[in-house]
Amino acid sequence: MRKALYVVTAVTVIGLAGSCEFFMGSKDLSGMSEKNVTLWFGSGTEASQASRSVLPGGMINSLRYEVELRGPGGQVITRSVPAGSGMVTLTLTLGEWVISARAYTPEGILAGMGTLAVTVESAGTSVMIPMKAAAFPAGYRGTETANGASFNLRYVPAGSFQRDGTPANISTITKGYWMGETEVTQELWAAVMTGSDNLTSPSGFSSGPASGEIQEKRPVETITWYDAVEFCNRLSAATGKQAVYTLTGITRSGGASGYITAATVDADWSRNGYRLPTEMEWMWAAMGATAGGPAVSATGYSKAFSGSTGSNILGDYEWYGVLYSLGGKTHETAKKLPNELGIHDMTGNVQEFCWDWYAAYESGPQINHPGPASGTIRVGRGGIWDNNVSTCTIAYRDYGAPNNRSFYGGFRVVSAP
């Protein structure tokens, strides 16, 4: 029987916080009587061009795959593809095939799965395999690299929680997302913003770290909310993701270059690149999400600090309460204990920009709420290195003009489909 080769030149897992895809390309195999079939995983030019992944990039090459192909005459072919090998070669006859694939992390956690019917012909075609994402355990750690600088993320599962003292005020987040394990560091900022029109070293605390601490690992600060948004887009580009934000009418401090003092910013929530968390995403992660708790958290909003159990000590978890005049300063990230999700410094060190315009909470249940449609000031969350205990609570809310800069303010990123 005449056989033909169907070559898949690239397969990459895309989008593990919602939906993901395998990208598959092909070569023209017409006129050939018999060929091998090669499936490639997580590599190749076509894969990188098509990638829209929200899976931290450092995890892509660590995944192993279990593949099953069912073809003409009841043929069944199964293959295990080890992490790092990136390919498997098979021989398929012409006809209809159903390809099923599952991706697993090194710990054996299911990362994604998908099935596609393919017609193997004498000439190859290009197809997309839609993958259903699997939810990761709360706090699962992923690693990403941007322009040589690595950073870690933690998986925050979907869930519901009471956002204040009113029982009816329930916020629901329907999809899990990845959040920076730490605030954006000066090292990561420089790696991403080098070559941009913005400042590569804006921080007020650009020297003089505390004894034993690494300067580049301190959080970036003295940036505007607009600068943080611009950083998110550049980080998305550096990691092969879709830009969430569109910035127009940009005004910079130095004319053609410098920090951003004004802009119009629109968000496309369907994209899965890096962005600022919404206030509710920040709050859900700060309270530890569902890690070790009920499906709906009714008391997380009242925690004294991120990671609080009611009996542990704030100073073990957060930098706070030392005035600048008394030597107060920012500190290297992740030097204190993390919260239940493995996230550090959420209610201390620097205050963190959120996406939302600031306003009083709306009443009643909300689902995936991005905040008010308009406003003049943006939400800031978390305690500050020189502020008092009351600002370290989960419930504490602050705000600032989007063009304001100070050595109190920084941010962390999230990525979601």
C-alpha positions as CSV (number, residue, x, y, z in Angstrom):
1,M,0.0,0.0,0.0
2,R,1.3,3.5,-0.9
3,K,2.4,5.5,2.2
4,A,3.0,9.1,2.7
5,L,4.9,11.2,5.2
6,Y,3.2,13.8,7.3
7,V,5.8,15.9,9.0
8,V,5.0,18.1,12.0
9,T,7.8,20.6,12.2
10,A,6.9,22.2,15.5
11,V,4.6,21.5,18.5
12,T,4.5,23.8,21.5
13,V,2.2,23.9,24.5
14,I,0.4,27.2,24.6
15,G,-1.8,28.7,27.3
16,L,-2.0,26.6,30.5
17,A,-4.1,29.0,32.5
18,G,-7.0,28.7,30.2
19,S,-6.7,27.1,26.8
20,C,-3.5,26.0,25.0
21,E,-2.6,24.8,21.6
22,F,0.0,22.6,19.8
23,F,1.3,24.5,16.7
24,M,2.0,22.1,13.9
25,G,3.6,22.8,10.5
26,S,4.4,20.6,7.6
27,K,6.6,19.9,4.6
28,D,5.4,19.1,1.1
29,L,5.7,15.4,0.7
30,S,3.9,14.9,-2.6
31,G,5.3,12.2,-4.9
32,M,6.8,10.2,-2.1
33,S,5.8,6.5,-1.6
34,E,6.7,6.1,2.0
35,K,7.9,8.5,4.7
36,N,8.4,8.8,8.4
37,V,6.3,11.1,10.5
38,T,8.1,13.4,12.9
39,L,6.4,15.3,15.7
40,W,8.4,18.0,17.3
41,F,7.6,19.4,20.7
42,G,8.4,22.9,22.1
43,S,10.9,24.0,19.5
44,G,11.3,25.3,16.0
45,T,11.0,28.6,14.3
46,E,7.3,28.1,13.3
47,A,6.5,27.3,17.0
48,S,8.1,30.4,18.3
49,Q,6.4,32.6,15.8
50,A,3.0,31.1,16.6
51,S,3.5,31.0,20.3
52,R,0.8,32.7,22.4
53,S,1.8,30.9,25.6
54,V,0.9,31.9,29.1
55,L,2.8,29.0,30.4
56,P,6.1,30.3,31.9
57,G,8.7,29.7,29.2
58,G,11.1,27.8,31.5
59,M,8.5,25.1,31.8
60,I,8.0,24.4,28.1
61,N,11.2,22.3,27.7
62,S,10.6,20.5,30.9
63,L,7.3,18.9,29.8
64,R,7.0,15.3,28.7
65,Y,4.3,14.1,26.4
66,E,2.2,11.0,26.0
67,V,0.9,10.7,22.4
68,E,-1.7,8.3,21.0
69,L,-2.6,8.1,17.3
70,R,-5.5,6.0,16.0
71,G,-5.7,5.4,12.3
72,P,-7.1,3.3,9.4
73,G,-7.9,-0.3,10.1
74,G,-7.9,0.1,13.8
75,Q,-4.2,1.0,14.0
76,V,-3.2,2.4,17.4
77,I,0.2,3.9,18.0
78,T,1.4,5.2,21.4
79,R,4.6,7.0,22.2
80,S,6.1,8.6,25.3
81,V,8.2,11.7,24.5
82,P,10.7,12.5,27.3
83,A,11.3,16.1,28.4
84,G,14.0,17.8,26.4
85,S,14.0,15.4,23.5
86,G,11.4,17.5,21.6
87,M,10.4,15.0,18.9
88,V,9.1,11.5,18.0
89,T,9.3,9.9,14.6
90,L,6.6,7.5,13.3
91,T,5.4,6.0,10.0
92,L,1.8,6.5,9.1
93,T,-0.3,5.2,6.3
94,L,-2.6,7.5,4.2
95,G,-6.0,8.1,5.7
96,E,-7.8,9.5,8.7
97,W,-5.9,9.7,12.0
98,V,-6.9,11.0,15.4
99,I,-4.0,12.4,17.4
100,S,-4.4,12.8,21.2
101,A,-1.7,14.3,23.3
102,R,-1.1,15.0,27.0
103,A,1.6,17.2,28.5
104,Y,3.0,16.5,32.0
105,T,5.3,18.5,34.3
106,P,8.4,16.8,35.8
107,E,6.3,16.1,38.9
108,G,3.7,14.2,36.9
109,I,1.1,17.0,37.0
110,L,-1.1,17.1,33.9
111,A,-0.5,20.4,32.2
112,G,-2.7,20.1,29.1
113,M,-4.5,17.8,26.8
114,G,-6.0,17.8,23.3
115,T,-7.3,15.8,20.4
116,L,-7.4,16.5,16.6
117,A,-8.6,14.5,13.6
118,V,-6.0,14.7,10.8
119,T,-6.1,13.4,7.2
120,V,-2.7,12.1,6.2
121,E,-2.2,12.7,2.5
122,S,0.7,12.7,0.0
123,A,1.2,16.4,0.7
124,G,1.4,17.8,4.2
125,T,-0.9,20.5,5.5
126,S,-0.7,22.9,8.5
127,V,-3.1,22.3,11.4
128,M,-3.7,23.6,14.9
129,I,-4.5,21.2,17.8
130,P,-6.7,23.0,20.4
131,M,-5.7,21.9,23.9
132,K,-7.7,22.1,27.0
133,A,-5.6,23.4,29.9
134,A,-5.4,21.6,33.1
135,A,-5.4,23.5,36.4
136,F,-2.2,23.5,38.3
137,P,-2.1,23.1,42.1
138,A,-2.3,26.3,44.0
139,G,1.2,27.8,44.3
140,Y,2.8,25.7,41.6
141,R,6.0,27.3,40.5
142,G,7.0,28.2,37.0
143,T,10.1,30.0,35.6
144,E,10.4,32.5,32.8
145,T,13.4,34.2,31.2
146,A,13.4,37.6,29.5
147,N,16.5,38.9,27.7
148,G,18.7,36.7,30.0
149,A,17.0,37.6,33.3
150,S,15.0,34.8,35.0
151,F,12.1,35.3,37.3
152,N,9.6,32.9,39.0
153,L,5.9,32.8,38.9
154,R,3.3,31.1,41.1
155,Y,0.0,29.6,39.9
156,V,-3.1,31.2,41.5
157,P,-6.2,29.0,41.1
158,A,-9.7,30.3,40.3
159,G,-12.0,30.9,43.2
160,S,-14.4,33.1,45.1
161,F,-13.9,35.3,48.2
162,Q,-15.6,38.0,50.3
163,R,-13.8,41.2,49.6
164,D,-14.9,43.2,52.7
165,G,-17.2,42.9,55.7
166,T,-20.4,42.6,53.7
167,P,-21.3,38.9,53.1
168,A,-23.0,39.7,49.8
169,N,-19.9,41.2,48.3
170,I,-18.4,38.1,46.8
171,S,-15.7,38.4,44.1
172,T,-15.2,35.5,41.7
173,I,-12.2,34.8,39.5
174,T,-13.1,32.1,37.0
175,K,-9.7,31.3,35.6
176,G,-6.4,30.6,37.2
177,Y,-3.4,32.9,36.5
178,W,0.3,33.2,37.0
179,M,1.6,35.9,39.3
180,G,5.2,37.1,39.9
181,E,6.7,35.3,42.9
182,T,8.3,38.7,43.8
183,E,7.9,42.3,42.9
184,V,9.6,43.2,39.6
185,T,13.3,43.6,40.4
186,Q,15.7,46.2,39.2
187,E,17.5,43.4,37.3
188,L,14.4,42.4,35.4
189,W,13.4,45.9,34.7
190,A,16.8,46.7,33.2
191,A,16.8,43.6,31.1
192,V,13.4,44.3,29.6
193,M,13.6,48.1,29.3
194,T,17.1,48.3,27.8
195,G,16.7,49.6,24.2
196,S,13.4,51.3,25.0
197,D,12.6,55.0,25.2
198,N,12.1,54.6,29.0
199,L,14.7,54.7,31.8
200,T,16.7,51.6,32.4
201,S,17.7,52.5,35.9
202,P,14.9,54.7,37.4
203,S,15.0,53.5,41.1
204,G,15.7,56.0,43.9
205,F,17.3,53.2,45.8
206,S,19.9,52.4,43.1
207,S,22.7,51.7,45.5
208,G,23.4,51.0,49.2
209,P,21.6,47.7,49.7
210,A,21.3,46.4,53.3
211,S,24.2,44.2,54.3
212,G,24.3,40.8,52.6
213,E,21.6,41.8,50.1
214,I,22.0,42.0,46.3
215,Q,21.3,45.4,44.7
216,E,19.8,44.1,41.5
217,K,17.3,42.0,43.4
218,R,15.7,44.9,45.1
219,P,12.4,46.0,43.7
220,V,12.3,48.6,41.0
221,E,10.6,51.8,42.1
222,T,10.3,55.5,41.2
223,I,8.3,54.6,38.2
224,T,4.9,55.8,37.0
225,W,1.9,53.5,36.5
226,Y,2.3,54.2,32.8
227,D,5.9,52.9,33.0
228,A,4.7,49.7,34.6
229,V,2.2,49.2,31.8
230,E,4.9,49.8,29.1
231,F,7.1,47.3,30.9
232,C,4.4,44.6,30.8
233,N,4.1,45.0,27.0
234,R,7.9,44.7,26.6
235,L,8.0,41.7,28.9
236,S,5.3,40.0,26.8
237,A,7.3,40.7,23.6
238,A,10.5,39.3,25.2
239,T,8.7,36.1,26.2
240,G,6.7,35.5,23.0
241,K,3.3,36.5,24.4
242,Q,0.6,38.8,23.2
243,A,0.7,42.4,24.3
244,V,-2.3,43.1,26.5
245,Y,-2.1,46.9,26.4
246,T,-2.3,49.6,23.7
247,L,-0.7,52.9,24.6
248,T,-1.4,56.0,22.5
249,G,-0.7,59.7,23.0
250,I,2.4,59.0,25.0
251,T,4.1,61.9,26.6
252,R,7.6,61.4,28.1
253,S,9.5,63.4,30.7
254,G,12.4,64.1,28.3
255,G,10.4,64.6,25.1
256,A,11.4,61.7,22.9
257,S,12.6,59.6,25.9
258,G,12.2,59.3,29.6
259,Y,9.5,58.1,32.0
260,I,5.9,58.4,30.8
261,T,3.8,61.2,32.3
262,A,0.7,60.7,30.2
263,A,-0.9,58.2,27.8
264,T,-4.2,56.6,26.9
265,V,-4.1,52.9,27.8
266,D,-6.6,50.3,26.6
267,A,-6.5,46.6,27.7
268,D,-7.4,43.6,25.6
269,W,-8.4,41.0,28.3
270,S,-8.5,38.2,25.7
271,R,-4.7,38.3,25.4
272,N,-2.4,36.4,27.6
273,G,0.7,38.5,27.9
274,Y,2.0,40.0,31.0
275,R,0.0,42.8,32.7
276,L,-0.8,44.4,36.0
277,P,-3.1,42.4,38.3
278,T,-6.6,43.7,38.8
279,E,-7.3,44.7,42.4
280,M,-9.3,41.5,43.0
281,E,-6.6,39.3,41.5
282,W,-4.1,41.0,43.8
283,M,-6.3,40.5,46.8
284,W,-7.1,36.9,46.1
285,A,-3.4,36.0,45.7
286,A,-2.5,38.1,48.8
287,M,-5.0,36.2,51.0
288,G,-3.5,32.9,49.7
289,A,-6.4,31.9,47.4
290,T,-7.8,28.5,48.2
291,A,-4.5,27.0,49.5
292,G,-5.5,24.9,52.4
293,G,-8.9,26.6,52.8
294,P,-12.6,26.4,51.7
295,A,-13.8,26.9,48.1
296,V,-15.1,30.3,49.1
297,S,-13.0,32.4,51.5
298,A,-15.2,34.5,53.8
299,T,-12.4,35.7,56.1
300,G,-9.3,36.1,54.0
301,Y,-9.9,39.8,53.5
302,S,-9.5,40.4,57.2
303,K,-6.0,38.9,57.5
304,A,-3.4,41.1,59.3
305,F,-0.9,40.5,56.5
306,S,-0.3,38.2,53.5
307,G,0.6,34.8,55.0
308,S,-0.9,35.5,58.4
309,T,-2.3,32.5,60.3
310,G,-3.4,34.6,63.3
311,S,-0.4,33.5,65.4
312,N,2.7,34.1,63.2
313,I,4.7,37.3,63.2
314,L,4.4,40.1,60.7
315,G,8.1,40.9,60.8
316,D,9.0,37.4,59.5
317,Y,7.0,38.0,56.3
318,E,7.1,41.7,55.5
319,W,9.5,44.7,55.4
320,Y,7.7,47.7,57.0
321,G,7.8,50.4,59.6
322,V,11.3,51.9,59.3
323,L,11.2,55.6,58.4
324,Y,13.6,56.9,55.7
325,S,15.1,59.3,58.3
326,L,16.0,56.3,60.4
327,G,17.6,54.3,57.6
328,G,14.5,52.8,56.1
329,K,14.9,51.5,52.5
330,T,13.7,48.8,50.1
331,H,15.2,45.3,50.5
332,E,16.1,42.4,48.2
333,T,13.0,40.5,47.3
334,A,12.2,37.1,48.7
335,K,14.3,37.6,51.9
336,K,11.2,37.2,54.1
337,L,8.9,34.2,54.3
338,P,6.3,33.8,51.5
339,N,2.5,33.4,51.9
340,E,0.5,30.2,51.3
341,L,1.1,30.4,47.5
342,G,4.8,30.9,47.8
343,I,4.5,34.6,46.9
344,H,6.8,37.1,48.7
345,D,6.5,40.7,49.9
346,M,2.8,41.1,49.0
347,T,2.1,43.4,52.0
348,G,5.5,45.0,52.5
349,N,8.7,46.3,50.8
350,V,7.1,48.5,48.0
351,Q,3.4,49.2,47.4
352,E,2.2,47.6,44.1
353,F,0.3,49.1,41.2
354,C,-2.9,47.5,40.2
355,W,-4.9,48.0,36.9
356,D,-8.0,49.4,38.5
357,W,-9.2,53.0,38.8
358,Y,-9.7,53.8,42.4
359,A,-13.3,54.1,43.8
360,A,-15.4,52.7,46.6
361,Y,-16.2,49.0,46.2
362,E,-19.4,48.4,44.2
363,S,-22.0,46.3,46.1
364,G,-23.0,42.7,45.3
365,P,-21.3,39.8,43.5
366,Q,-18.7,40.5,40.8
367,I,-17.1,38.1,38.3
368,N,-13.6,38.9,36.8
369,H,-14.2,42.5,37.7
370,P,-11.5,44.9,36.3
371,G,-12.7,47.9,38.3
372,P,-14.4,51.1,37.3
373,A,-14.5,52.0,33.6
374,S,-12.9,55.4,34.3
375,G,-11.3,57.6,37.0
376,T,-8.4,59.8,37.8
377,I,-6.3,57.8,40.2
378,R,-5.2,54.1,40.2
379,V,-5.2,51.5,43.0
380,G,-2.1,50.8,45.0
381,R,-2.0,47.6,47.2
382,G,0.2,46.3,49.9
383,G,2.3,47.8,52.7
384,I,5.5,49.9,52.3
385,W,8.9,49.6,53.8
386,D,8.4,52.7,56.0
387,N,4.6,52.5,56.7
388,N,3.0,51.2,59.9
389,V,1.3,47.9,60.7
390,S,-2.2,49.0,59.5
391,T,-1.0,49.3,55.9
392,C,0.1,45.6,55.8
393,T,-3.4,44.2,56.1
394,I,-5.1,42.5,53.1
395,A,-8.0,45.0,53.3
396,Y,-5.8,48.1,53.1
397,R,-6.3,50.1,49.9
398,D,-4.3,53.1,48.6
399,Y,-4.2,55.1,45.4
400,G,-2.1,57.5,43.4
401,A,-2.1,59.4,40.2
402,P,-0.8,57.3,37.2
403,N,1.9,59.8,36.5
404,N,3.2,59.9,40.1
405,R,6.7,58.5,40.9
406,S,8.1,57.7,44.3
407,F,10.5,55.3,46.0
408,Y,7.5,53.7,47.7
409,G,5.8,52.3,44.6
410,G,6.6,49.3,42.5
411,F,4.6,46.4,41.0
412,R,4.4,42.7,40.1
413,V,3.1,41.1,37.0
414,V,0.4,38.5,36.2
415,S,-0.2,36.4,33.1
416,A,-3.6,34.9,32.2
417,P,-5.4,33.8,29.0
